[in-house]
Amino acid sequence: MGMFSFLSRWMASSDDRSPWGDFWFEPVTVRTSSGMRVSADNALRLAAVYASVRILAETMASLPFVLYRQRADGGKDRVTDHWLYRLLAKRPNRHQNPYEWREMLQGHLALRGNAYNRIVANSRGEILELVPIHPDRIKMELTPAGDYRYRVMDRLGVETIIPRGEIWHLRGLSSDGLMGMSPIDLARESLGMALAAQDYGARFFANDAKPTGGWIEFPGSFKDTEAKKVFRESYQAAQSGANRGKVLVLENGMKFHEVGVTNKDAQFLELRKFQITDIARLFRVPPHMIADLERATFSNIEQQSLEFVMHTMTPWAERWEASIESELLFDGDDLEVEFDFSNLMRGDAASRSSYYQSGIQNGWLTRNEARIAENLNPLDGLDEPLRPLNMVEEGAAEDMEADGEQTEPPAQEAAEPKDDEASARVRALIATSAARLARRISRAGAMTDSDLTLIAEALAVPMARVVHWAQSQLPQMAEGELTDSLISLGMTP
């Protein structure tokens, strides 16, 4: 067991080039100045890197995919019967659902700067599947004609050449327009220092939280170099492996002196905190989202969350949208791709209530739109916007307006009006209502059931009489004639 423990620690050394070491089996990467090899995979050993990549991947995967078609009036109509919507919102390939697929691709982009998919299409050019390819198994190759293609190696080591039209390539920040740059490669030194500090901390606590190493004071002298070597090896064998922690016995007046360097002297904890901030800076993730709450307060944490949506996720979504529209859609398709951020911007219940109230009262949001935003089913009669002053539907408000007339009710008089004055006012109200109704019917060109109901209510006439009146009227009656007819209807006892 002692020999096994000794060999395990020996083989764990990243610089061990013996036949038992793992130096020759490590991936070919550039060793950093801190002595650590940094790649996209072993960078995930750092909790801050894993947390940042996970936040970016999960947030991108959770955004609803929306496909629009532009309208002539500048509006947008959602499209759900197109093959692209079924592909990206329902089933991108036979092995993954949309969430898993987007999560993996965003993880590839965050770690390696590139994400690839093999395009499987039918004879009409419609894409049936997007099969992801690991970025480490694909490389771009420039052709003599100035174009490029891809070489893909499968799990069995067989290499296949694929033309660019059969690969959907999502690129991160690029310096040549062809390949995205890996954030891990660009920040290799910073991540190498973080890995070295993490490994140092592990070794420190594996040594019972004591500094490793020390020196032995010997009042005499060794006979020769070989004797000194034999003593050192026997001491190391007596205090390592299974003998570690046993009582040390020294002879001939020897004294052991432990190295007194502490973590505080090396500013170890401060370095670890700085590395978390540095990694969050690398991925543009607010530190509080990876559980670093040192500088988070109740007053700024909400603003940081909004900045994460605006300055981190919005550029990623725009990158996805632009690539989908240019690489997957046909040139003649009048479609627009969008990832919906409304769920991330919802806020608390009080903020949402204030937002809906402002929109409804100012007329730019309908009541049914607010219900749909809250995952409630729409109700009949709530599809028209309200006018801010009197809170009536827009169509009814237009009918209530007369040319230059005020629709405000007359002030209440102190004394009861006389009979002849009351009759005159009733006739005036009937005439005004008849003129308003005539304008509405003339504008529409026909009378609907809602018009008949409105006539009955406005003139206080039974519905059966209104229906009989409507059946006896000419369909193309002039507005003036229609007004006189309505006045007659209202005045008939």
C-alpha positions as CSV (number, residue, x, y, z in Angstrom):
1,M,0.0,0.0,0.0
2,G,2.9,2.3,0.7
3,M,4.4,1.7,-2.7
4,F,1.0,2.2,-4.3
5,S,0.5,5.5,-2.5
6,F,3.9,6.7,-3.5
7,L,3.3,5.8,-7.2
8,S,-0.1,7.5,-7.2
9,R,1.4,10.8,-6.0
10,W,4.2,10.4,-8.5
11,M,1.9,9.8,-11.4
12,A,-0.3,12.7,-10.3
13,S,2.4,15.2,-11.1
14,S,1.6,17.0,-14.3
15,D,5.3,17.2,-15.2
16,D,6.1,13.5,-14.7
17,R,7.5,12.3,-18.0
18,S,8.4,8.8,-16.8
19,P,6.7,5.7,-18.3
20,W,4.3,5.8,-15.3
21,G,3.5,9.5,-15.6
22,D,0.5,11.0,-17.5
23,F,2.5,13.7,-19.4
24,W,2.5,11.7,-22.6
25,F,-1.3,11.1,-22.3
26,E,-2.3,14.7,-21.8
27,P,-4.0,16.6,-24.6
28,V,-1.6,18.6,-26.7
29,T,-2.1,22.1,-25.3
30,V,0.3,25.0,-24.5
31,R,1.6,24.9,-20.9
32,T,1.0,28.3,-19.2
33,S,3.5,30.2,-17.2
34,S,2.0,28.8,-14.0
35,G,2.9,25.3,-15.2
36,M,-0.7,24.3,-15.9
37,R,-2.1,23.0,-19.2
38,V,-5.4,24.7,-20.0
39,S,-8.0,23.4,-22.3
40,A,-11.8,23.8,-22.7
41,D,-12.4,20.6,-20.8
42,N,-10.1,21.0,-17.8
43,A,-11.1,24.7,-17.5
44,L,-14.5,23.3,-16.3
45,R,-12.6,22.1,-13.2
46,L,-13.0,25.7,-12.0
47,A,-16.4,26.1,-10.4
48,A,-16.6,29.7,-11.7
49,V,-16.0,28.6,-15.3
50,Y,-18.6,25.8,-15.0
51,A,-21.1,28.1,-13.4
52,S,-20.6,30.9,-16.1
53,V,-20.9,28.5,-19.0
54,R,-24.0,26.8,-17.4
55,I,-25.7,30.2,-16.9
56,L,-25.1,31.2,-20.6
57,A,-26.2,27.8,-21.9
58,E,-29.3,27.4,-19.8
59,T,-30.5,30.9,-20.3
60,M,-30.1,30.7,-24.1
61,A,-31.9,27.3,-24.1
62,S,-34.8,28.6,-22.1
63,L,-35.7,31.5,-24.5
64,P,-38.8,30.8,-26.5
65,F,-38.1,30.6,-30.3
66,V,-40.5,32.8,-32.3
67,L,-40.9,32.9,-36.1
68,Y,-42.6,36.0,-37.6
69,R,-43.8,37.1,-41.0
70,Q,-43.8,40.9,-41.6
71,R,-47.1,42.6,-42.4
72,A,-47.7,45.5,-44.7
73,D,-48.7,47.8,-41.8
74,G,-45.4,47.1,-40.0
75,G,-46.8,44.5,-37.6
76,K,-45.8,40.8,-37.3
77,D,-47.7,37.6,-37.5
78,R,-46.4,34.5,-35.7
79,V,-45.8,31.5,-37.9
80,T,-46.1,28.0,-36.5
81,D,-46.7,25.9,-39.6
82,H,-43.2,26.4,-41.2
83,W,-40.6,23.6,-41.2
84,L,-38.1,25.9,-39.5
85,Y,-40.4,26.4,-36.5
86,R,-40.9,22.7,-36.2
87,L,-37.2,22.2,-36.4
88,L,-36.0,24.7,-33.9
89,A,-39.0,24.8,-31.5
90,K,-40.1,21.1,-31.5
91,R,-37.4,18.6,-32.6
92,P,-34.0,19.6,-34.0
93,N,-32.9,16.0,-34.4
94,R,-34.0,12.5,-33.4
95,H,-31.8,12.4,-30.4
96,Q,-32.4,15.8,-28.6
97,N,-35.1,18.1,-27.7
98,P,-34.8,21.9,-28.4
99,Y,-33.6,22.7,-24.9
100,E,-30.8,20.1,-24.7
101,W,-29.7,21.0,-28.3
102,R,-29.5,24.7,-27.7
103,E,-27.9,24.3,-24.3
104,M,-25.1,22.2,-25.8
105,L,-24.5,24.5,-28.7
106,Q,-24.3,27.6,-26.5
107,G,-21.9,25.6,-24.3
108,H,-19.7,24.9,-27.3
109,L,-19.8,28.6,-28.2
110,A,-18.9,29.8,-24.7
111,L,-16.0,27.4,-24.3
112,R,-14.6,27.0,-27.8
113,G,-16.0,29.9,-29.8
114,N,-17.6,27.7,-32.5
115,A,-20.6,25.3,-32.8
116,Y,-21.3,23.0,-35.7
117,N,-24.3,21.1,-37.0
118,R,-24.6,18.6,-39.9
119,I,-27.6,19.6,-42.1
120,V,-29.9,16.8,-43.1
121,A,-32.4,18.1,-45.8
122,N,-35.0,16.6,-48.1
123,S,-35.3,17.0,-51.9
124,R,-37.2,20.3,-51.5
125,G,-34.3,21.9,-49.5
126,E,-36.3,21.8,-46.2
127,I,-34.0,20.9,-43.3
128,L,-35.2,17.8,-41.5
129,E,-32.5,17.5,-38.8
130,L,-29.6,19.5,-37.4
131,V,-27.1,17.0,-36.0
132,P,-24.5,18.6,-33.7
133,I,-20.8,17.9,-34.2
134,H,-18.3,18.3,-31.3
135,P,-15.9,21.2,-32.2
136,D,-12.9,19.1,-31.3
137,R,-13.8,16.6,-34.1
138,I,-14.1,19.1,-36.9
139,K,-11.7,21.5,-38.6
140,M,-12.0,24.0,-41.5
141,E,-9.9,23.5,-44.6
142,L,-9.4,26.2,-47.2
143,T,-9.6,25.1,-50.9
144,P,-7.4,26.4,-53.7
145,A,-10.5,28.1,-55.2
146,G,-10.8,30.4,-52.1
147,D,-13.7,28.5,-50.6
148,Y,-13.6,26.3,-47.6
149,R,-14.9,22.9,-46.5
150,Y,-14.8,20.8,-43.3
151,R,-13.0,17.7,-42.3
152,V,-15.0,15.7,-39.7
153,M,-13.7,12.7,-37.7
154,D,-16.2,10.3,-36.3
155,R,-15.8,8.3,-33.1
156,L,-14.1,5.5,-34.9
157,G,-11.4,7.8,-36.3
158,V,-12.7,7.9,-39.9
159,E,-12.3,11.3,-41.5
160,T,-15.0,12.6,-43.9
161,I,-14.8,15.8,-46.1
162,I,-18.1,17.7,-46.0
163,P,-18.8,20.8,-48.1
164,R,-19.7,24.1,-46.4
165,G,-23.4,23.9,-47.5
166,E,-24.0,20.9,-45.4
167,I,-22.6,22.4,-42.2
168,W,-24.3,25.0,-40.1
169,H,-21.4,26.9,-38.4
170,L,-22.2,29.2,-35.5
171,R,-19.3,31.5,-34.8
172,G,-18.3,33.5,-31.8
173,L,-16.1,36.6,-31.9
174,S,-13.8,36.1,-34.9
175,S,-10.7,37.7,-36.2
176,D,-10.8,36.4,-39.8
177,G,-14.5,35.9,-40.3
178,L,-14.1,32.1,-40.7
179,M,-13.4,30.7,-37.2
180,G,-14.5,32.0,-33.9
181,M,-11.9,32.6,-31.2
182,S,-12.0,30.4,-28.1
183,P,-12.3,32.4,-24.9
184,I,-10.5,29.7,-23.0
185,D,-7.5,29.9,-25.3
186,L,-7.4,33.7,-25.1
187,A,-7.6,33.7,-21.3
188,R,-5.2,30.7,-20.9
189,E,-2.8,32.4,-18.5
190,S,-5.5,33.7,-16.2
191,L,-7.2,30.3,-16.1
192,G,-3.9,28.6,-15.6
193,M,-3.2,30.7,-12.6
194,A,-6.6,29.9,-11.2
195,L,-6.0,26.1,-11.7
196,A,-2.6,26.3,-10.1
197,A,-4.1,28.1,-7.1
198,Q,-6.8,25.5,-6.8
199,D,-4.3,22.6,-7.0
200,Y,-2.1,24.3,-4.5
201,G,-5.0,24.6,-2.1
202,A,-5.8,21.0,-2.6
203,R,-2.3,19.9,-1.9
204,F,-2.1,22.2,1.2
205,F,-5.1,20.6,2.8
206,A,-4.0,17.2,1.7
207,N,-0.9,17.9,3.8
208,D,-3.0,18.5,7.0
209,A,-3.1,22.2,6.2
210,K,0.6,22.5,6.8
211,P,3.2,24.0,4.4
212,T,5.1,21.3,2.6
213,G,8.8,21.0,2.9
214,G,11.3,22.0,5.6
215,W,15.0,21.6,6.4
216,I,17.0,19.6,9.0
217,E,19.8,21.2,11.0
218,F,22.7,18.8,11.5
219,P,25.5,20.0,13.8
220,G,28.0,17.7,12.3
221,S,28.7,16.8,8.7
222,F,28.1,13.8,6.4
223,K,31.0,11.7,5.4
224,D,30.4,12.2,1.7
225,T,27.6,13.1,-0.8
226,E,26.4,9.6,-1.0
227,A,25.8,9.4,2.8
228,K,23.7,12.6,2.6
229,K,21.7,11.2,-0.3
230,V,21.1,7.9,1.6
231,F,19.9,9.9,4.7
232,R,17.5,12.1,2.7
233,E,16.0,9.1,0.9
234,S,15.5,7.2,4.1
235,Y,13.9,10.2,5.8
236,Q,11.5,10.7,2.9
237,A,10.6,7.0,2.9
238,A,10.0,7.1,6.7
239,Q,7.7,10.2,6.4
240,S,5.8,9.5,3.1
241,G,3.1,7.1,1.9
242,A,1.8,4.9,4.7
243,N,4.3,6.3,7.2
244,R,3.1,9.8,6.7
245,G,2.2,11.5,10.1
246,K,4.3,9.1,12.2
247,V,6.6,10.4,14.9
248,L,9.9,11.6,13.5
249,V,13.0,10.4,15.2
250,L,16.3,12.3,14.6
251,E,19.7,11.4,15.8
252,N,23.1,13.0,16.3
253,G,21.6,16.3,17.5
254,M,19.6,16.9,14.3
255,K,16.7,19.4,14.4
256,F,13.8,19.7,12.0
257,H,12.7,23.2,10.9
258,E,9.3,23.6,9.2
259,V,9.0,26.3,6.5
260,G,6.8,29.0,7.9
261,V,5.0,30.3,4.8
262,T,1.3,30.6,5.3
263,N,-1.7,31.1,3.0
264,K,-2.1,34.6,4.5
265,D,1.4,35.5,3.5
266,A,0.8,34.3,0.0
267,Q,-2.5,36.2,-0.2
268,F,-4.2,32.9,-1.2
269,L,-7.8,33.8,-0.4
270,E,-7.6,37.2,-2.1
271,L,-6.2,35.6,-5.2
272,R,-9.1,33.1,-5.3
273,K,-11.6,35.9,-5.0
274,F,-10.0,37.9,-7.7
275,Q,-10.0,34.9,-10.0
276,I,-13.8,34.5,-9.6
277,T,-14.3,38.1,-10.7
278,D,-11.8,37.6,-13.5
279,I,-13.7,34.6,-14.8
280,A,-17.0,36.4,-14.6
281,R,-15.5,39.2,-16.6
282,L,-14.3,36.8,-19.2
283,F,-17.9,35.4,-19.8
284,R,-19.6,38.8,-19.1
285,V,-21.7,37.3,-16.3
286,P,-22.6,39.3,-13.3
287,P,-20.6,38.0,-10.3
288,H,-23.8,37.5,-8.2
289,M,-25.1,35.0,-10.7
290,I,-22.2,32.7,-9.9
291,A,-22.8,33.1,-6.2
292,D,-20.2,35.9,-5.6
293,L,-22.3,38.3,-3.5
294,E,-19.4,40.3,-2.1
295,R,-20.5,43.5,-3.9
296,A,-24.1,42.7,-4.5
297,T,-26.7,44.8,-2.7
298,F,-30.5,45.0,-2.7
299,S,-30.3,48.3,-4.7
300,N,-28.0,47.1,-7.5
301,I,-28.7,43.4,-7.9
302,E,-31.8,44.0,-10.0
303,Q,-29.9,46.4,-12.3
304,Q,-27.2,43.8,-12.7
305,S,-29.8,41.3,-13.8
306,L,-31.2,43.7,-16.4
307,E,-27.6,44.4,-17.7
308,F,-27.1,40.6,-18.0
309,V,-30.1,40.5,-20.3
310,M,-29.2,43.6,-22.3
311,H,-25.4,43.3,-22.6
312,T,-24.8,39.5,-22.3
313,M,-27.8,37.5,-23.6
314,T,-29.0,40.0,-26.2
315,P,-25.8,39.9,-28.3
316,W,-25.8,36.0,-28.1
317,A,-29.4,35.9,-29.3
318,E,-28.7,38.4,-32.1
319,R,-25.8,36.1,-33.2
320,W,-28.1,33.1,-33.3
321,E,-30.8,35.0,-35.1
322,A,-28.5,36.4,-37.8
323,S,-26.9,33.0,-38.4
324,I,-30.3,31.2,-38.6
325,E,-31.7,33.8,-41.1
326,S,-28.7,33.8,-43.3
327,E,-27.7,30.1,-43.2
328,L,-30.9,28.1,-42.8
329,L,-33.7,30.2,-44.5
330,F,-34.2,30.6,-48.2
331,D,-33.5,33.9,-49.8
332,G,-37.1,34.4,-50.8
333,D,-38.6,33.7,-47.3
334,D,-40.1,36.8,-45.8
335,L,-39.6,35.5,-42.3
336,E,-37.9,36.9,-39.2
337,V,-36.4,34.9,-36.4
338,E,-36.5,36.1,-32.8
339,F,-35.8,34.8,-29.3
340,D,-38.3,36.2,-26.9
341,F,-36.9,37.9,-23.8
342,S,-40.2,38.9,-22.2
343,N,-40.0,36.2,-19.6
344,L,-36.6,37.4,-18.4
345,M,-37.9,41.0,-18.2
346,R,-41.2,40.2,-16.3
347,G,-40.2,41.6,-12.9
348,D,-42.3,41.1,-9.8
349,A,-46.1,41.1,-9.5
350,A,-46.3,44.8,-8.5
351,S,-44.1,45.9,-11.5
352,R,-46.1,43.9,-13.9
353,S,-49.4,45.2,-12.6
354,S,-48.2,48.8,-13.0
355,Y,-46.9,48.1,-16.5
356,Y,-50.3,46.5,-17.7
357,Q,-52.3,49.3,-16.0
358,S,-50.3,52.0,-17.8
359,G,-50.6,50.2,-21.2
360,I,-54.4,49.7,-20.9
361,Q,-55.2,53.1,-19.6
362,N,-53.1,54.8,-22.3
363,G,-54.5,52.7,-25.1
364,W,-51.4,51.0,-26.4
365,L,-52.2,47.6,-24.8
366,T,-55.5,45.7,-24.9
367,R,-56.9,43.9,-22.0
368,N,-56.7,40.6,-23.7
369,E,-53.0,41.2,-24.6
370,A,-52.4,41.7,-20.9
371,R,-54.3,38.5,-20.1
372,I,-52.3,36.5,-22.6
373,A,-49.0,37.9,-21.2
374,E,-50.1,36.5,-17.8
375,N,-50.9,33.0,-19.4
376,L,-54.7,33.7,-19.1
377,N,-57.2,33.0,-21.8
378,P,-58.6,36.0,-23.7
379,L,-62.2,37.0,-23.1
380,D,-64.8,38.3,-25.5
381,G,-65.1,42.1,-25.8
382,L,-61.6,42.8,-24.5
383,D,-59.7,43.1,-27.8
384,E,-60.2,46.8,-28.5
385,P,-57.9,49.4,-26.9
386,L,-59.4,51.9,-24.4
387,R,-59.3,55.7,-24.8
388,P,-57.6,57.3,-21.9
389,L,-60.1,59.9,-20.9
390,N,-63.5,58.1,-20.6
391,M,-62.3,54.5,-20.9
392,V,-64.7,53.4,-23.6
393,E,-63.8,51.3,-26.6
394,E,-62.3,53.1,-29.6
395,G,-65.2,52.3,-32.0
396,A,-67.8,53.6,-29.5
397,A,-65.7,56.7,-28.8
398,E,-65.7,57.7,-32.5
399,D,-69.5,57.3,-32.7
400,M,-70.0,59.5,-29.6
401,E,-68.1,62.4,-31.2
402,A,-70.0,65.0,-33.2
403,D,-68.4,67.5,-35.5
404,G,-67.4,70.3,-33.1
405,E,-70.0,69.2,-30.5
406,Q,-69.2,68.4,-26.9
407,T,-70.6,65.1,-25.5
408,E,-70.4,66.3,-21.9
409,P,-73.7,65.9,-20.1
410,P,-75.5,69.2,-19.2
411,A,-75.1,70.6,-15.7
412,Q,-77.9,69.6,-13.4
413,E,-80.3,72.5,-12.8
414,A,-81.4,73.5,-9.4
415,A,-85.1,73.4,-10.3
416,E,-87.1,70.8,-12.2
417,P,-87.5,71.7,-15.9
418,K,-90.9,72.5,-17.3
419,D,-92.7,69.9,-19.5
420,D,-92.2,71.7,-22.7
421,E,-88.5,72.2,-21.9
422,A,-88.1,68.5,-21.1
423,S,-89.7,67.5,-24.4
424,A,-87.4,69.8,-26.3
425,R,-84.4,68.4,-24.7
426,V,-85.6,64.8,-25.4
427,R,-86.1,65.7,-29.0
428,A,-82.6,67.3,-29.2
429,L,-81.0,64.2,-27.6
430,I,-82.9,61.9,-30.1
431,A,-81.8,64.1,-33.0
432,T,-78.1,64.0,-31.9
433,S,-78.1,60.3,-31.3
434,A,-79.9,59.7,-34.7
435,A,-77.2,61.8,-36.5
436,R,-74.4,59.9,-34.8
437,L,-75.9,56.5,-35.6
438,A,-76.5,57.6,-39.2
439,R,-72.8,58.5,-39.6
440,R,-71.8,55.2,-38.2
441,I,-74.1,53.2,-40.5
442,S,-73.2,55.2,-43.6
443,R,-69.5,54.8,-42.9
444,A,-69.9,51.0,-42.6
445,G,-72.2,50.7,-45.6
446,A,-74.5,48.2,-43.9
447,M,-76.2,47.6,-40.6
448,T,-75.0,44.8,-38.4
449,D,-76.6,43.1,-35.4
450,S,-74.4,45.3,-33.1
451,D,-75.7,48.4,-34.9
452,L,-79.3,47.3,-34.3
453,T,-78.6,46.8,-30.6
454,L,-76.9,50.2,-30.3
455,I,-79.9,51.9,-32.0
456,A,-82.3,50.2,-29.6
457,E,-80.2,51.3,-26.6
458,A,-79.5,54.8,-27.8
459,L,-83.1,55.6,-28.7
460,A,-84.8,53.5,-26.0
461,V,-86.8,51.7,-28.6
462,P,-87.8,48.0,-28.3
463,M,-85.6,45.7,-30.3
464,A,-88.5,44.2,-32.3
465,R,-89.4,47.6,-33.5
466,V,-85.8,48.3,-34.5
467,V,-85.6,45.1,-36.5
468,H,-88.9,45.9,-38.3
469,W,-87.7,49.4,-39.0
470,A,-84.4,48.0,-40.4
471,Q,-86.1,45.6,-42.7
472,S,-88.2,48.4,-44.3
473,Q,-85.3,50.7,-45.0
474,L,-83.5,51.0,-48.3
475,P,-79.9,49.4,-48.1
476,Q,-78.3,52.5,-49.7
477,M,-80.2,55.3,-48.0
478,A,-78.3,58.6,-47.8
479,E,-77.0,59.9,-44.5
480,G,-79.5,62.7,-44.2
481,E,-82.5,60.5,-45.1
482,L,-81.2,57.9,-42.6
483,T,-81.0,60.5,-39.9
484,D,-84.6,61.7,-40.5
485,S,-85.8,58.0,-40.4
486,L,-84.0,57.4,-37.1
487,I,-85.5,60.6,-35.6
488,S,-88.9,59.3,-36.6
489,L,-88.2,56.0,-35.1
490,G,-87.1,57.5,-31.8
491,M,-90.0,59.9,-31.6
492,T,-92.7,57.3,-32.4
493,P,-94.4,56.3,-29.1
